[in-house]
Amino acid sequence: MRKKLPQSLGRTLCILALIALFVNCSHPKGNSDTKNPPSIQNPPSNGGDCIGVPKIKKEVDLVSINQTNPEIFVSLAYASSDNFMHEVLYLKWKEAYLQKPVALMLNKAQDRLTFLKPGLHLLVYDAARPLSVQQHMWDALDSIPVKERVKFVSSPRGKSLHNLGCAVDLTICDAKGIPLDMGAGFDDIRLIAYPMYEAKYLAEGELTKDQLANRTLLRSVMRYAGFSGIPTEWWHFNAYSKKEALERFQVIETEETITQ
């Protein structure tokens, strides 16, 4: 005849059995090796909505160049058909816009120009450019191979600094708004418009010393204010790198971004 276990001992054994079952269920065989726990290097993203992980709010503070500094003249090329596409691209914008910090940099460039050459003014052809306009420009040139097309206009996929309000196309003009002679016009696709070839064309006599001096003056005042030029367009200047601009500012999607 089997002896009964004491009631207290039976209760203890039952508790131990339940603990063993719980531990076994909470540690599946696939993860039982604690020396090699599951990787957590790439946890699933929730788009920055984790508790305690705030989203980074990008800036969008576009200001009118005309209203910021009346000493800077504006002739918005894409608000008329007087451009390389011979088409009105800005259907609503009549003013040129930049992100506020960039507009302040441009003011500094104008102040420097006034100091060096009183009576001269910066003349802006284009500044902030909606991505929708960039897309239209890109699509309108679809008969040109992509490798060649990028020489005329940046691909909207990569987001131009114009689309972020951080680039400006401009020249220098006199008090009457007449541009100085730069040896090549705005949006001129010829190699003579490339700063990288200026020495070549100067040596060949196709670019004069006065034309080069005008370009040099423009670069001087823009660099003084913190802008950088590019080797293929004498008129184009960037306020920031693409990386910094994308991290800091919102892309300007359409003309409706600004209510005029």
C-alpha positions as CSV (number, residue, x, y, z in Angstrom):
1,M,0.0,0.0,0.0
2,R,1.4,3.4,-1.1
3,K,2.0,6.0,1.6
4,K,0.4,9.4,1.1
5,L,2.8,12.4,0.8
6,P,2.4,15.0,3.4
7,Q,0.1,17.8,2.2
8,S,2.7,20.5,2.5
9,L,5.3,18.5,0.5
10,G,2.8,17.8,-2.3
11,R,1.9,21.4,-2.6
12,T,5.7,22.3,-2.9
13,L,6.2,19.7,-5.7
14,C,3.3,21.1,-7.6
15,I,4.7,24.7,-7.4
16,L,8.1,23.4,-8.6
17,A,6.6,21.6,-11.5
18,L,4.7,24.7,-12.6
19,I,7.9,26.8,-12.4
20,A,9.8,24.3,-14.6
21,L,7.0,24.3,-17.2
22,F,6.9,28.2,-17.3
23,V,10.7,28.4,-17.7
24,N,10.7,25.8,-20.5
25,C,7.9,27.6,-22.4
26,S,9.5,31.1,-22.2
27,H,12.8,29.9,-23.7
28,P,12.2,28.2,-27.1
29,K,14.9,25.8,-28.2
30,G,15.9,28.1,-31.1
31,N,17.0,30.8,-28.6
32,S,18.3,28.6,-25.8
33,D,21.9,29.4,-26.5
34,T,22.5,32.6,-24.5
35,K,26.0,33.0,-25.9
36,N,24.4,33.9,-29.3
37,P,21.3,35.9,-28.6
38,P,19.2,37.1,-31.6
39,S,20.7,40.1,-33.3
40,I,19.2,43.5,-32.5
41,Q,21.5,45.6,-34.8
42,N,18.6,46.3,-37.2
43,P,15.4,46.5,-35.2
44,P,12.3,47.3,-37.2
45,S,11.8,51.0,-37.7
46,N,8.6,52.8,-36.7
47,G,9.5,56.0,-38.6
48,G,10.9,57.8,-35.5
49,D,7.7,57.5,-33.5
50,C,9.2,55.6,-30.6
51,I,8.4,57.0,-27.2
52,G,11.2,59.3,-26.2
53,V,12.6,59.6,-29.8
54,P,11.3,62.8,-31.2
55,K,11.0,63.4,-35.0
56,I,13.4,66.0,-36.5
57,K,11.3,68.9,-37.8
58,K,12.8,70.3,-40.9
59,E,12.8,74.0,-41.6
60,V,10.6,75.7,-44.3
61,D,10.9,79.4,-43.9
62,L,11.0,80.9,-47.4
63,V,11.3,84.6,-47.7
64,S,11.0,86.9,-50.7
65,I,14.4,88.3,-51.9
66,N,12.7,91.4,-53.2
67,Q,11.2,92.2,-49.8
68,T,14.3,91.2,-47.8
69,N,16.7,93.5,-49.5
70,P,15.6,96.1,-52.2
71,E,19.3,96.5,-53.2
72,I,19.1,93.0,-54.7
73,F,17.4,93.1,-58.1
74,V,15.3,90.2,-59.4
75,S,14.4,89.1,-62.9
76,L,12.8,85.8,-62.5
77,A,13.7,83.9,-65.7
78,Y,11.2,81.1,-65.4
79,A,8.2,83.4,-64.7
80,S,8.4,84.4,-68.4
81,S,9.2,82.6,-71.6
82,D,12.6,84.3,-71.8
83,N,14.6,81.1,-70.8
84,F,16.3,78.2,-72.4
85,M,13.0,76.3,-72.6
86,H,11.1,79.2,-74.1
87,E,8.2,78.5,-71.7
88,V,6.6,80.0,-68.7
89,L,7.4,77.6,-65.9
90,Y,6.3,79.6,-62.8
91,L,2.6,80.0,-63.2
92,K,2.0,81.6,-59.8
93,W,5.4,82.9,-58.5
94,K,6.3,86.4,-59.4
95,E,9.0,86.8,-56.8
96,A,12.2,84.9,-56.0
97,Y,12.4,83.0,-52.7
98,L,15.1,81.5,-50.5
99,Q,15.2,79.9,-47.1
100,K,15.7,82.7,-44.6
101,P,19.2,81.8,-43.6
102,V,20.2,81.8,-47.3
103,A,18.5,85.1,-47.9
104,L,20.6,86.6,-45.1
105,M,23.8,85.2,-46.7
106,L,22.8,86.9,-50.0
107,N,22.3,90.2,-48.1
108,K,25.9,89.9,-46.9
109,A,27.0,89.3,-50.5
110,Q,25.2,92.5,-51.6
111,D,26.7,94.5,-48.8
112,R,30.2,93.3,-49.9
113,L,29.4,94.2,-53.5
114,T,28.3,97.7,-52.4
115,F,31.5,98.1,-50.4
116,L,33.7,97.1,-53.3
117,K,31.7,98.6,-56.2
118,P,29.1,101.2,-55.1
119,G,26.2,101.4,-57.6
120,L,26.3,97.7,-58.6
121,H,23.7,95.2,-57.6
122,L,23.2,91.5,-57.5
123,L,20.6,90.4,-60.1
124,V,18.8,87.1,-59.3
125,Y,17.5,84.9,-62.2
126,D,16.3,82.0,-60.1
127,A,16.4,80.9,-56.5
128,A,14.0,78.4,-54.8
129,R,12.4,76.1,-57.4
130,P,9.5,73.8,-56.7
131,L,10.1,70.1,-57.4
132,S,7.0,70.1,-59.6
133,V,8.7,72.6,-61.9
134,Q,12.0,70.6,-61.8
135,Q,10.0,67.5,-62.9
136,H,8.4,69.4,-65.8
137,M,11.8,70.7,-66.9
138,W,13.2,67.2,-66.8
139,D,10.3,65.6,-68.6
140,A,10.3,68.3,-71.3
141,L,13.8,67.3,-72.3
142,D,13.1,63.6,-72.4
143,S,14.4,63.4,-76.0
144,I,17.9,64.0,-74.7
145,P,19.8,61.0,-73.1
146,V,20.0,61.2,-69.4
147,K,23.8,61.5,-69.4
148,E,23.5,64.7,-71.5
149,R,20.2,65.9,-70.0
150,V,21.8,66.4,-66.5
151,K,24.0,69.1,-68.1
152,F,20.9,71.2,-68.7
153,V,18.9,70.4,-65.6
154,S,19.3,68.3,-62.4
155,S,17.2,65.1,-62.1
156,P,14.2,65.6,-59.8
157,R,15.0,62.2,-58.2
158,G,18.1,63.6,-56.6
159,K,16.5,66.8,-55.4
160,S,18.3,69.9,-56.5
161,L,19.5,72.5,-54.0
162,H,17.1,74.8,-55.8
163,N,14.3,72.5,-54.6
164,L,15.4,73.1,-51.1
165,G,15.6,76.9,-51.4
166,C,19.4,76.8,-50.9
167,A,20.8,77.7,-54.3
168,V,20.6,80.9,-56.4
169,D,21.3,81.8,-60.0
170,L,22.4,85.4,-60.4
171,T,24.7,88.0,-62.0
172,I,25.7,91.6,-61.4
173,C,24.0,94.6,-62.9
174,D,24.2,98.3,-62.8
175,A,21.7,100.7,-61.2
176,K,19.5,100.5,-64.3
177,G,19.4,96.7,-64.1
178,I,21.7,96.2,-67.1
179,P,23.8,93.0,-66.5
180,L,27.6,93.2,-66.7
181,D,29.1,91.3,-69.6
182,M,30.1,87.8,-68.4
183,G,31.1,86.5,-71.8
184,A,28.2,84.0,-71.8
185,G,24.5,84.4,-70.8
186,F,22.5,82.8,-68.1
187,D,21.6,79.2,-68.9
188,D,24.2,79.2,-71.7
189,I,25.1,75.6,-72.4
190,R,28.3,76.4,-74.2
191,L,31.7,75.5,-72.6
192,I,32.6,79.1,-72.5
193,A,30.1,79.5,-69.7
194,Y,32.0,76.9,-67.6
195,P,34.4,78.5,-65.0
196,M,36.6,75.4,-65.3
197,Y,37.4,76.5,-68.9
198,E,38.0,80.2,-68.3
199,A,41.7,80.1,-68.6
200,K,41.5,78.3,-72.0
201,Y,39.0,80.7,-73.5
202,L,41.0,83.7,-72.1
203,A,44.2,82.4,-73.7
204,E,42.3,81.9,-77.0
205,G,40.9,85.4,-76.9
206,E,37.2,84.3,-76.8
207,L,36.9,85.5,-73.2
208,T,38.2,89.0,-72.4
209,K,39.9,90.2,-69.3
210,D,37.0,92.4,-68.4
211,Q,34.5,89.6,-68.8
212,L,36.6,87.4,-66.6
213,A,37.0,90.2,-64.0
214,N,33.2,90.5,-63.8
215,R,32.9,86.8,-63.1
216,T,35.7,87.0,-60.6
217,L,33.9,89.8,-58.8
218,L,30.7,87.8,-58.6
219,R,32.5,84.8,-57.2
220,S,34.4,87.0,-54.7
221,V,31.3,88.5,-53.1
222,M,29.4,85.3,-53.1
223,R,32.3,83.3,-51.5
224,Y,32.7,86.1,-49.0
225,A,29.1,85.5,-47.9
226,G,29.6,81.7,-47.6
227,F,28.4,80.5,-51.0
228,S,30.2,78.1,-53.2
229,G,30.2,77.9,-57.0
230,I,30.2,75.0,-59.4
231,P,32.6,74.3,-62.3
232,T,30.0,74.3,-65.1
233,E,27.8,77.5,-64.5
234,W,29.3,80.9,-63.7
235,W,25.9,82.0,-62.4
236,H,25.1,79.2,-60.0
237,F,25.9,79.3,-56.2
238,N,25.1,76.9,-53.4
239,A,24.6,77.9,-49.7
240,Y,25.1,74.4,-48.3
241,S,26.1,70.9,-49.3
242,K,23.3,68.7,-50.6
243,K,23.6,66.5,-47.5
244,E,23.3,69.4,-45.0
245,A,20.4,71.0,-46.9
246,L,18.4,67.7,-47.0
247,E,18.9,67.2,-43.3
248,R,17.9,70.7,-42.4
249,F,15.2,71.8,-44.9
250,Q,12.0,70.5,-46.4
251,V,11.7,70.0,-50.1
252,I,9.6,72.6,-51.8
253,E,7.0,70.5,-53.6
254,T,4.8,73.0,-55.5
255,E,4.2,76.7,-56.0
256,E,1.4,76.4,-53.5
257,T,4.1,76.2,-50.8
258,I,4.0,80.0,-50.9
259,T,0.8,81.9,-50.8
260,Q,1.1,85.2,-52.7
